[in-house]
Amino acid sequence: MHPFLQKLRDVPRRLSLRLKFIAVIGLCLVVSVAVGTWYLEGIQSNTFEQEARSRSEIVLNFGEANRKFVSKDLRPAIEAYTSDFVLEAMSATFSTRRIFEYFNELLPEYLYRQPTLNPLNPTDQADDFETQIIQNFQNDRSLKETTGYRTLNHQEAFYIAKPIQVESSCLKCHWSPDTAPAKLVEKYGRNQGYGWKVGDIISTLMIYVPTQDLRANQAALTHTVLTTFAALAIVLIGLIYIFFDRLVNRRLQSMIRVMGQVAATPNSTTRLHDRSQDELGLLAQSFNRMAHSLEGAYTDLEEKVNERTETLAQTLTQLQQAHVQMVQAEKMSSLGQLVAGIAHEINNPLSFIQGNIKHVRTYTQDLLALTTLYQNHYPKPDPTITETIETIELDFISQDLPDLLVSMQTGTERIQQIVRSLRTFARLDESELKTVDLHEGIDSTLLILQSRLHPNPHCPPITIVKDYGELPLVECYAGQLNQVFISIISNAIDALEESVHPGSMTANPSFQPTIQICTRTGDRDQVMIQITDNGPGISEDIQKRLFDPFFTTKSIGKGTGMGLSISYQIVTQTHQGQLDCISSIGSGTTFRITIPRHQAL
């Protein structure tokens, strides 16, 4: 770890006891507030629930006491005096409900309920929530009561519920409509509220107590306590902050500002000016030493980055050149294979024609001699033969047929020459060093470009002047040199087409476009090929970038900018030769290729 970072980590341990004490006081204050709040909420929550339970139990016990009074005292007493069923006095459920209706006139927020699964009175029918409570009592007979919270009429209420078990006295009204009091059957009907069994739990006694006032009291107490704690905390924290700000914070802010400047600009000369001998002063001095080291390291890094960037740029350029060369080599290899295939296909029927044309000439001469001999011996043939001789113009055929055969012979020789040139040009796919005649490669290139030497009928044709010297056989990569020839000659044709185009500003009706190809043997066992055109020439600025990859002066779609670049690499790197451009505006352009006769292994 860097010494500065080590010192920064040790700051809390090396600060003065006074700051440590302040930090401990602040932490204790925060913890005390948190613990006090938690403890207060716990006490208030327990108190709140005890208060709600106490209120509910008072009301519930009152209701339960009334039910016992009706069932055990009042009902037997009335039954002793009369056999009639008095609903208001003999039904515990009815009388308790009526009592609580009067009770609610004084305290309307308290709600008494005796929800039942199969009641006589439809108002006692249990809802889904109450049904679930009754089912819980049914499933767990040991459960004597249950409590909880429920929202009624958009208000929270605490409830307490106790199960009601069917007793034998209940069957008088709830066993069957035939045995039930007539007044009950008349009031509630015969459809429900019957079929109860002793011991079943089909009802519960429930009291709902509102919690709104309890919650309000709890919130008010909590607010008061928290406000008091918050006020004390704000005062103490304010005092601590003032003391801490004067002693530490301002100096730390200065450090942060300078550190930010150094982080944004690692070679910055900005430094801290804290000369004190306390912990922060020693930290500032350590930072200054680190910043000085960082400035030197950043300078070294910038130099290395610049070097690496330049290397990467060169590598990228080399990769791009290699990629284009591979694509170009593949294209030229495919072209060479295609040309070789075409030459082979043409050569087969051509050999057949050349082999038979000599026999045709001999047979023709024999037939014509026979015809002449026949005319000499029979000067007066049959009139039919005479008429046929006149019709087919035998005399004209005798004169023209030898000329036709000579023309056919000349045509086949021309085709043979073209096939030979195509096979020579097909060396594009050869990748091994071979000893070849460079003139054959140049001639095959000119043959391939023959159609471009006559751009259009409105412009004069391009004249090719061959000034071939006596060149020895040269050891080279023939296919790659053919690629150089076709690239340079194609550029010369492009320049001349621009000069003779009718729309060109430099067009001259008397101008005769010419390409001169000169070959010579040079010094130090070298050969020289010089290709010159009398086009518009090349400016010095363009000549400086002529062999750069992807540089072109042609419009989009007409040039990739890699032809001369690849040619330069083929001549200079592959063949250890030299490729020079000699040109000036208005004086034409010369490309001079110089390569050794033998390649060094």
C-alpha positions as CSV (number, residue, x, y, z in Angstrom):
1,M,0.0,0.0,0.0
2,H,1.2,3.5,-0.8
3,P,2.5,5.4,2.3
4,F,0.0,8.2,1.7
5,L,-3.0,5.8,1.7
6,Q,-1.6,4.1,4.8
7,K,-1.4,7.4,6.6
8,L,-5.0,8.3,5.4
9,R,-6.2,5.0,6.8
10,D,-4.4,5.7,10.1
11,V,-6.0,9.2,10.5
12,P,-8.9,8.0,12.8
13,R,-6.3,6.3,15.1
14,R,-3.9,9.2,15.2
15,L,-6.4,12.0,15.7
16,S,-6.4,13.8,19.1
17,L,-8.2,12.4,22.1
18,R,-10.5,15.5,22.0
19,L,-11.8,14.6,18.5
20,K,-12.2,11.0,19.5
21,F,-14.2,12.0,22.5
22,I,-16.5,14.2,20.3
23,A,-17.0,11.3,17.9
24,V,-17.8,8.9,20.7
25,I,-20.3,11.4,22.2
26,G,-22.0,11.9,18.9
27,L,-22.2,8.1,18.3
28,C,-23.6,7.5,21.8
29,L,-26.1,10.2,21.3
30,V,-27.4,8.7,18.1
31,V,-27.4,5.2,19.6
32,S,-29.3,6.5,22.7
33,V,-31.9,8.2,20.5
34,A,-32.4,5.0,18.5
35,V,-32.5,2.7,21.5
36,G,-34.8,5.1,23.4
37,T,-37.2,5.3,20.4
38,W,-37.3,1.6,20.1
39,Y,-37.8,1.0,23.8
40,L,-40.5,3.7,23.9
41,E,-42.3,2.2,21.0
42,G,-42.2,-1.2,22.6
43,I,-43.6,0.1,25.9
44,Q,-46.3,2.1,24.2
45,S,-47.2,-0.9,22.0
46,N,-47.7,-3.1,25.1
47,T,-49.5,-0.4,27.0
48,F,-51.7,0.2,24.0
49,E,-52.7,-3.4,23.6
50,Q,-53.3,-3.8,27.4
51,E,-55.5,-0.8,27.4
52,A,-57.5,-2.0,24.4
53,R,-57.8,-5.5,25.9
54,S,-58.8,-4.1,29.3
55,R,-61.6,-2.0,27.7
56,S,-62.7,-5.0,25.6
57,E,-62.8,-7.4,28.5
58,I,-64.9,-5.1,30.6
59,V,-67.5,-4.9,28.0
60,L,-67.2,-8.6,27.1
61,N,-67.5,-9.7,30.7
62,F,-70.6,-7.5,31.1
63,G,-72.2,-9.1,28.1
64,E,-71.2,-12.6,29.3
65,A,-72.6,-11.9,32.7
66,N,-75.8,-10.7,31.2
67,R,-76.1,-14.0,29.2
68,K,-75.5,-16.1,32.3
69,F,-78.1,-14.0,34.3
70,V,-80.7,-14.6,31.6
71,S,-80.0,-18.3,31.1
72,K,-79.5,-19.3,34.7
73,D,-81.7,-16.9,36.8
74,L,-84.2,-14.9,34.8
75,R,-85.4,-17.6,32.4
76,P,-86.0,-20.3,35.1
77,A,-87.8,-17.8,37.3
78,I,-90.1,-16.8,34.4
79,E,-90.7,-20.4,33.5
80,A,-91.8,-21.1,37.1
81,Y,-94.7,-18.5,36.7
82,T,-95.8,-19.1,33.1
83,S,-95.4,-21.5,30.3
84,D,-95.4,-18.8,27.7
85,F,-92.0,-17.8,26.0
86,V,-91.1,-14.2,26.7
87,L,-88.5,-13.4,24.0
88,E,-87.2,-10.2,25.7
89,A,-86.6,-12.0,29.0
90,M,-85.9,-15.6,28.1
91,S,-83.5,-15.2,25.1
92,A,-80.0,-14.4,26.3
93,T,-78.9,-13.3,22.8
94,F,-81.8,-11.1,22.3
95,S,-81.7,-9.4,25.7
96,T,-77.9,-8.9,25.5
97,R,-78.2,-7.3,22.1
98,R,-80.9,-5.0,23.4
99,I,-78.9,-4.0,26.4
100,F,-75.9,-3.1,24.2
101,E,-78.1,-1.1,21.9
102,Y,-78.9,1.1,24.9
103,F,-75.2,1.0,25.8
104,N,-74.2,2.2,22.3
105,E,-76.5,5.3,22.7
106,L,-73.9,6.4,25.3
107,L,-70.8,4.9,23.7
108,P,-71.6,4.4,20.0
109,E,-68.1,3.4,19.0
110,Y,-68.2,0.1,21.0
111,L,-69.7,-2.8,19.0
112,Y,-71.1,-6.0,20.5
113,R,-71.6,-8.9,18.2
114,Q,-72.7,-12.5,18.7
115,P,-72.0,-13.9,15.2
116,T,-73.4,-17.3,14.5
117,L,-73.0,-19.8,11.7
118,N,-76.8,-20.9,11.8
119,P,-78.7,-18.1,13.6
120,L,-82.4,-17.6,14.0
121,N,-82.0,-13.8,13.6
122,P,-80.4,-13.0,10.2
123,T,-78.6,-10.0,11.8
124,D,-76.5,-12.5,13.8
125,Q,-75.2,-14.2,10.7
126,A,-71.4,-14.4,10.8
127,D,-69.4,-12.7,8.0
128,D,-66.3,-14.3,6.5
129,F,-63.9,-12.9,9.1
130,E,-66.1,-14.0,12.0
131,T,-66.7,-17.3,10.3
132,Q,-63.0,-17.9,10.3
133,I,-62.7,-17.1,14.0
134,I,-65.6,-19.6,14.8
135,Q,-63.9,-22.3,12.7
136,N,-60.6,-21.7,14.6
137,F,-62.5,-22.3,17.9
138,Q,-64.0,-25.4,16.4
139,N,-60.6,-26.7,15.2
140,D,-58.9,-26.0,18.6
141,R,-61.2,-26.7,21.6
142,S,-58.5,-25.6,23.9
143,L,-58.6,-22.0,22.5
144,K,-60.6,-20.0,25.1
145,E,-60.3,-16.6,23.4
146,T,-58.7,-14.7,20.5
147,T,-57.7,-11.1,20.0
148,G,-56.6,-8.9,17.2
149,Y,-57.2,-5.9,15.1
150,R,-59.8,-5.3,12.4
151,T,-60.9,-2.3,10.3
152,L,-64.6,-1.5,10.6
153,N,-66.1,1.5,8.9
154,H,-62.6,2.6,7.8
155,Q,-61.4,2.7,11.4
156,E,-59.2,0.3,13.3
157,A,-60.7,-1.6,16.2
158,F,-59.4,-4.1,18.7
159,Y,-61.5,-7.2,19.1
160,I,-61.7,-10.0,21.6
161,A,-63.7,-13.1,20.9
162,K,-64.8,-16.0,23.1
163,P,-66.5,-19.2,21.9
164,I,-70.1,-20.0,22.8
165,Q,-70.8,-23.7,23.3
166,V,-74.3,-25.1,22.7
167,E,-75.9,-26.1,26.0
168,S,-78.9,-28.3,26.6
169,S,-81.0,-25.3,27.4
170,C,-80.3,-23.9,24.0
171,L,-82.1,-26.8,22.3
172,K,-85.4,-25.5,23.5
173,C,-85.3,-22.8,20.9
174,H,-82.8,-24.2,18.4
175,W,-83.4,-28.0,18.1
176,S,-86.4,-28.0,15.8
177,P,-89.1,-25.5,14.7
178,D,-91.7,-28.0,16.0
179,T,-90.3,-27.9,19.5
180,A,-89.3,-24.2,19.5
181,P,-91.5,-21.5,21.0
182,A,-94.3,-20.5,18.7
183,K,-93.4,-16.8,19.1
184,L,-89.8,-17.5,17.9
185,V,-91.0,-19.5,14.9
186,E,-93.5,-16.8,14.1
187,K,-90.9,-14.0,14.4
188,Y,-88.0,-15.7,12.6
189,G,-89.5,-18.5,10.5
190,R,-88.7,-22.2,10.2
191,N,-85.8,-22.0,7.6
192,Q,-82.7,-21.5,9.8
193,G,-81.5,-21.4,13.3
194,Y,-82.4,-25.0,14.1
195,G,-80.5,-28.3,14.3
196,W,-78.1,-27.3,17.0
197,K,-76.3,-30.0,19.0
198,V,-75.1,-29.9,22.6
199,G,-71.4,-29.3,22.7
200,D,-71.1,-27.7,19.2
201,I,-69.4,-24.3,18.8
202,I,-71.4,-22.4,16.3
203,S,-71.2,-18.9,17.7
204,T,-68.8,-16.5,19.4
205,L,-69.1,-13.5,21.6
206,M,-67.2,-10.5,20.2
207,I,-66.5,-7.0,21.3
208,Y,-64.9,-4.4,19.0
209,V,-63.2,-1.5,20.8
210,P,-62.0,1.5,18.7
211,T,-58.3,2.3,18.9
212,Q,-58.3,5.7,17.3
213,D,-58.0,7.6,20.7
214,L,-55.4,5.1,21.9
215,R,-53.4,5.5,18.7
216,A,-53.6,9.3,19.0
217,N,-52.3,9.3,22.6
218,Q,-49.5,7.0,21.6
219,A,-48.5,9.2,18.6
220,A,-48.6,12.3,20.8
221,L,-46.4,10.8,23.4
222,T,-44.0,9.4,20.8
223,H,-43.9,12.8,19.1
224,T,-43.1,14.6,22.4
225,V,-40.3,12.2,23.3
226,L,-38.7,12.2,19.8
227,T,-39.0,16.0,19.6
228,T,-37.1,16.3,22.9
229,F,-34.5,13.9,21.9
230,A,-34.1,15.5,18.5
231,A,-33.7,19.0,20.0
232,L,-31.0,17.7,22.3
233,A,-29.3,15.9,19.5
234,I,-29.4,19.0,17.2
235,V,-27.9,21.2,19.9
236,L,-25.1,18.7,20.7
237,I,-24.4,17.9,17.1
238,G,-24.2,21.7,16.3
239,L,-21.7,22.2,19.1
240,I,-19.6,19.2,17.9
241,Y,-19.8,20.4,14.3
242,I,-18.6,23.9,15.2
243,F,-15.7,22.6,17.1
244,F,-14.8,19.9,14.5
245,D,-15.2,22.4,11.6
246,R,-12.6,24.8,13.1
247,L,-10.2,22.1,14.0
248,V,-10.4,19.6,11.1
249,N,-13.0,20.2,8.5
250,R,-11.6,23.3,6.9
251,R,-8.2,21.7,6.6
252,L,-9.8,18.6,5.1
253,Q,-11.7,20.7,2.6
254,S,-8.5,22.3,1.5
255,M,-6.9,18.8,1.1
256,I,-9.9,17.5,-0.9
257,R,-9.7,20.5,-3.2
258,V,-6.0,20.0,-3.9
259,M,-6.4,16.3,-4.2
260,G,-9.2,16.7,-6.7
261,Q,-6.9,19.0,-8.8
262,V,-4.1,16.5,-8.7
263,A,-6.5,13.6,-9.5
264,A,-7.9,15.5,-12.5
265,T,-4.4,16.6,-13.7
266,P,-1.8,14.1,-12.4
267,N,1.1,16.4,-13.7
268,S,-0.3,19.3,-11.7
269,T,2.2,21.3,-9.6
270,T,-0.5,22.3,-7.0
271,R,0.6,21.4,-3.4
272,L,-0.8,21.6,0.1
273,H,0.6,24.3,2.3
274,D,-0.2,22.9,5.7
275,R,3.0,23.0,7.8
276,S,1.6,22.0,11.2
277,Q,3.0,19.0,13.0
278,D,-0.2,17.3,14.0
279,E,-1.7,14.3,12.2
280,L,-3.3,16.3,9.4
281,G,-0.1,18.3,8.8
282,L,1.9,15.1,8.5
283,L,-0.8,13.8,6.1
284,A,-0.5,16.9,3.9
285,Q,3.3,16.5,3.8
286,S,2.9,12.9,2.8
287,F,0.5,13.9,0.1
288,N,2.9,16.4,-1.3
289,R,5.6,13.8,-1.6
290,M,3.1,11.4,-3.3
291,A,2.0,14.2,-5.8
292,H,5.6,14.9,-6.7
293,S,6.2,11.2,-7.4
294,L,2.9,11.0,-9.3
295,E,3.9,13.9,-11.5
296,G,7.1,12.2,-12.6
297,A,5.3,8.9,-13.1
298,Y,2.6,10.6,-15.2
299,T,5.2,12.2,-17.4
300,D,6.9,8.9,-18.0
301,L,3.5,7.3,-18.6
302,E,2.6,9.9,-21.2
303,E,5.8,9.2,-23.1
304,K,5.2,5.5,-23.0
305,V,1.6,5.9,-24.1
306,N,2.6,8.1,-27.0
307,E,5.2,5.5,-28.1
308,R,2.7,2.7,-27.8
309,T,0.0,4.7,-29.7
310,E,2.4,5.4,-32.5
311,T,3.4,1.7,-32.5
312,L,-0.3,0.6,-32.5
313,A,-1.1,3.1,-35.4
314,Q,1.8,1.6,-37.4
315,T,0.6,-1.9,-36.6
316,L,-3.0,-1.0,-37.6
317,T,-1.8,0.4,-40.9
318,Q,0.3,-2.7,-41.5
319,L,-2.7,-4.9,-40.7
320,Q,-4.9,-2.9,-43.1
321,Q,-2.3,-3.1,-45.8
322,A,-1.9,-6.8,-45.2
323,H,-5.7,-7.3,-45.4
324,V,-6.0,-5.4,-48.6
325,Q,-3.0,-7.3,-50.1
326,M,-4.6,-10.6,-49.1
327,V,-7.9,-9.6,-50.7
328,Q,-6.1,-8.3,-53.8
329,A,-3.9,-11.4,-54.0
330,E,-7.0,-13.6,-53.7
331,K,-8.7,-11.6,-56.5
332,M,-5.7,-11.8,-58.7
333,S,-5.3,-15.5,-58.0
334,S,-8.9,-16.1,-58.9
335,L,-8.5,-14.0,-62.0
336,G,-5.4,-15.9,-63.0
337,Q,-7.2,-19.2,-62.6
338,L,-10.1,-17.9,-64.6
339,V,-7.8,-16.7,-67.4
340,A,-5.8,-19.9,-67.5
341,G,-9.1,-21.9,-67.7
342,I,-10.4,-19.7,-70.6
343,A,-7.1,-20.0,-72.4
344,H,-7.2,-23.8,-72.0
345,E,-10.7,-24.1,-73.3
346,I,-10.0,-21.9,-76.3
347,N,-6.7,-23.7,-77.1
348,N,-8.4,-27.1,-77.5
349,P,-10.7,-26.3,-80.4
350,L,-8.0,-23.9,-81.8
351,S,-5.6,-26.8,-82.1
352,F,-8.2,-28.7,-83.9
353,I,-8.8,-25.9,-86.4
354,Q,-5.1,-25.2,-86.9
355,G,-4.4,-28.9,-87.4
356,N,-7.1,-29.2,-90.1
357,I,-6.7,-26.0,-92.0
358,K,-3.5,-27.2,-93.7
359,H,-5.4,-30.2,-95.0
360,V,-8.3,-28.0,-96.1
361,R,-5.8,-25.9,-98.1
362,T,-4.3,-29.0,-99.7
363,Y,-7.7,-30.5,-100.5
364,T,-8.9,-27.2,-101.9
365,Q,-5.9,-26.8,-104.2
366,D,-6.3,-30.3,-105.5
367,L,-10.0,-29.8,-106.2
368,L,-9.3,-26.5,-108.0
369,A,-6.5,-28.1,-110.0
370,L,-8.9,-31.0,-111.0
371,T,-11.6,-28.5,-112.0
372,T,-9.1,-26.6,-114.2
373,L,-7.8,-29.9,-115.8
374,Y,-11.4,-30.9,-116.4
375,Q,-12.2,-27.6,-118.2
376,N,-9.0,-27.9,-120.3
377,H,-9.9,-31.4,-121.5
378,Y,-13.7,-30.8,-121.9
379,P,-14.0,-27.1,-123.0
380,K,-17.6,-27.8,-124.0
381,P,-19.4,-29.5,-121.2
382,D,-23.1,-30.4,-120.9
383,P,-25.4,-27.3,-120.9
384,T,-26.5,-28.2,-117.4
385,I,-22.9,-28.2,-116.1
386,T,-22.3,-24.8,-117.8
387,E,-25.4,-23.3,-116.2
388,T,-24.4,-24.6,-112.7
389,I,-20.8,-23.1,-113.2
390,E,-22.3,-19.7,-114.0
391,T,-24.8,-19.9,-111.1
392,I,-22.1,-20.7,-108.4
393,E,-19.6,-18.3,-110.1
394,L,-16.9,-20.9,-110.2
395,D,-14.2,-18.5,-111.4
396,F,-14.8,-16.2,-108.4
397,I,-14.7,-19.1,-106.0
398,S,-11.4,-20.3,-107.5
399,Q,-9.9,-16.9,-106.9
400,D,-11.5,-16.1,-103.5
401,L,-11.2,-19.5,-101.7
402,P,-7.4,-19.4,-101.3
403,D,-7.7,-15.9,-99.9
404,L,-10.3,-17.1,-97.4
405,L,-8.1,-19.9,-96.2
406,V,-5.2,-17.5,-95.8
407,S,-7.5,-15.2,-93.7
408,M,-8.6,-18.1,-91.6
409,Q,-4.9,-19.1,-91.0
410,T,-4.1,-15.5,-90.0
411,G,-7.1,-15.5,-87.6
412,T,-6.1,-18.7,-85.9
413,E,-2.6,-17.4,-85.5
414,R,-4.0,-14.3,-83.9
415,I,-6.1,-16.3,-81.5
416,Q,-3.1,-18.5,-80.7
417,Q,-1.2,-15.3,-79.8
418,I,-4.0,-14.1,-77.6
419,V,-4.2,-17.5,-75.8
420,R,-0.4,-17.4,-75.3
421,S,-0.7,-14.0,-73.8
422,L,-3.5,-15.1,-71.5
423,R,-1.5,-18.0,-70.3
424,T,1.4,-15.7,-69.6
425,F,-0.9,-13.4,-67.7
426,A,-2.2,-16.4,-65.8
427,R,1.1,-16.5,-63.9
428,L,-0.7,-14.2,-61.4
429,D,-1.4,-17.2,-59.2
430,E,2.2,-18.4,-59.1
431,S,3.7,-17.8,-55.7
432,E,7.2,-19.2,-56.3
433,L,10.4,-17.5,-57.6
434,K,10.8,-18.3,-61.3
435,T,13.1,-17.1,-64.1
436,V,10.9,-15.4,-66.7
437,D,11.0,-13.0,-69.6
438,L,9.6,-9.7,-68.4
439,H,8.6,-8.7,-72.0
440,E,6.1,-11.5,-72.1
441,G,4.5,-10.2,-68.9
442,I,4.3,-6.7,-70.3
443,D,2.9,-7.9,-73.6
444,S,0.2,-10.0,-71.8
445,T,-0.7,-7.0,-69.7
446,L,-1.1,-4.8,-72.8
447,L,-3.2,-7.5,-74.4
448,I,-5.5,-7.6,-71.3
449,L,-5.9,-3.8,-71.4
450,Q,-6.2,-3.7,-75.3
451,S,-9.9,-2.7,-75.1
452,R,-9.0,0.4,-72.9
453,L,-6.6,1.7,-75.5
454,H,-9.6,2.8,-77.6
455,P,-11.7,4.7,-75.1
456,N,-14.5,5.9,-77.5
457,P,-14.9,6.8,-81.1
458,H,-14.8,10.6,-80.3
459,C,-11.3,10.4,-78.8
460,P,-8.0,9.4,-80.4
461,P,-6.7,5.9,-79.5
462,I,-3.9,5.5,-77.1
463,T,-0.6,4.7,-78.8
464,I,1.7,2.2,-77.2
465,V,5.4,2.7,-78.0
466,K,7.6,-0.3,-77.1
467,D,11.3,0.4,-76.6
468,Y,12.4,-3.0,-75.5
469,G,16.1,-3.6,-74.8
470,E,17.8,-6.9,-74.6
471,L,16.8,-8.1,-71.2
472,P,18.1,-11.3,-69.7
473,L,15.8,-13.7,-67.9
474,V,14.9,-12.3,-64.5
475,E,14.3,-14.3,-61.3
476,C,11.1,-12.9,-59.8
477,Y,7.6,-13.5,-58.7
478,A,6.0,-13.2,-62.2
479,G,2.4,-12.9,-61.1
480,Q,3.2,-10.1,-58.7
481,L,5.2,-8.1,-61.3
482,N,2.3,-8.5,-63.7
483,Q,0.1,-7.0,-61.0
484,V,2.5,-4.0,-60.8
485,F,2.5,-3.6,-64.6
486,I,-1.3,-3.7,-64.9
487,S,-1.6,-1.2,-62.0
488,I,0.8,1.4,-63.4
489,I,-0.4,1.1,-67.0
490,S,-4.0,1.3,-65.9
491,N,-3.3,4.5,-64.0
492,A,-1.5,5.9,-67.2
493,I,-4.6,5.0,-69.3
494,D,-6.9,6.8,-66.7
495,A,-4.7,9.9,-66.8
496,L,-4.7,9.9,-70.6
497,E,-8.5,9.4,-70.8
498,E,-8.9,12.4,-68.6
499,S,-6.8,14.5,-71.0
500,V,-8.6,13.4,-74.2
501,H,-12.1,13.4,-72.8
502,P,-14.2,15.9,-74.8
503,G,-15.5,17.5,-71.6
504,S,-12.0,18.0,-70.1
505,M,-10.7,21.5,-69.8
506,T,-7.3,20.3,-71.0
507,A,-8.7,18.5,-74.1
508,N,-6.7,19.3,-77.2
509,P,-7.9,18.0,-80.7
510,S,-4.4,17.6,-81.9
511,F,-3.2,15.7,-78.8
512,Q,-2.1,12.2,-79.4
513,P,-2.1,10.1,-76.1
514,T,0.9,7.9,-75.9
515,I,2.3,5.4,-73.4
516,Q,6.0,4.5,-73.9
517,I,7.5,1.4,-72.3
518,C,11.2,1.2,-72.2
519,T,13.3,-1.7,-70.8
520,R,17.0,-1.7,-70.2
521,T,19.7,-3.5,-68.2
522,G,21.2,-1.4,-65.5
523,D,24.2,-1.3,-63.3
524,R,24.9,-3.9,-60.6
525,D,23.2,-6.7,-62.4
526,Q,19.8,-5.0,-62.4
527,V,17.0,-4.5,-64.9
528,M,14.9,-1.3,-65.4
529,I,11.3,-1.0,-66.7
530,Q,10.2,2.6,-67.4
531,I,6.5,3.4,-68.2
532,T,5.9,7.0,-69.4
533,D,2.7,8.7,-70.4
534,N,2.2,12.2,-71.9
535,G,-0.8,12.9,-69.6
536,P,-1.4,16.0,-67.4
537,G,1.3,15.0,-64.8
538,I,1.2,14.9,-61.0
539,S,1.8,17.7,-58.6
540,E,4.6,17.5,-55.9
541,D,2.1,17.4,-53.1
542,I,0.4,14.4,-54.5
543,Q,3.7,12.7,-55.3
544,K,4.6,12.8,-51.6
545,R,1.6,10.7,-50.8
546,L,1.4,8.6,-54.0
547,F,2.5,5.4,-52.4
548,D,0.5,5.8,-49.1
549,P,-2.1,3.2,-48.4
550,F,-5.7,4.2,-49.2
551,F,-4.6,7.5,-50.9
552,T,-6.4,8.2,-54.2
553,T,-7.4,11.1,-56.3
554,K,-10.1,9.2,-58.1
555,S,-13.8,9.6,-57.4
556,I,-15.6,7.2,-55.1
557,G,-16.0,3.8,-56.7
558,K,-13.2,4.1,-59.2
559,G,-10.2,3.5,-56.9
560,T,-9.3,2.0,-53.6
561,G,-6.0,3.8,-53.1
562,M,-4.1,0.5,-52.7
563,G,-2.9,-0.1,-56.3
564,L,0.3,1.9,-56.1
565,S,0.8,1.1,-52.4
566,I,0.8,-2.6,-53.1
567,S,2.9,-2.2,-56.2
568,Y,5.5,-0.3,-54.1
569,Q,5.7,-3.1,-51.5
570,I,6.0,-5.7,-54.3
571,V,8.9,-3.9,-55.9
572,T,10.7,-2.6,-52.8
573,Q,10.1,-5.4,-50.2
574,T,9.4,-8.5,-52.2
575,H,11.9,-7.9,-54.9
576,Q,14.4,-5.7,-53.1
577,G,14.0,-3.1,-55.9
578,Q,13.1,0.5,-56.3
579,L,9.9,2.2,-57.6
580,D,10.2,5.9,-58.5
581,C,7.8,8.5,-59.8
582,I,9.1,11.3,-62.0
583,S,6.5,13.9,-62.9
584,S,5.5,17.5,-63.1
585,I,2.3,19.3,-64.1
586,G,1.9,19.4,-67.9
587,S,4.9,17.2,-68.6
588,G,3.5,13.7,-68.2
589,T,4.5,11.0,-65.7
590,T,7.2,8.3,-65.6
591,F,7.3,5.3,-63.3
592,R,10.6,3.6,-63.1
593,I,10.9,0.0,-61.8
594,T,14.4,-1.3,-60.9
595,I,14.9,-4.8,-59.7
596,P,17.9,-7.2,-59.4
597,R,18.1,-10.1,-61.8
598,H,18.6,-12.6,-59.0
599,Q,16.7,-12.5,-55.6
600,A,18.7,-12.9,-52.4
601,L,17.5,-15.8,-50.3
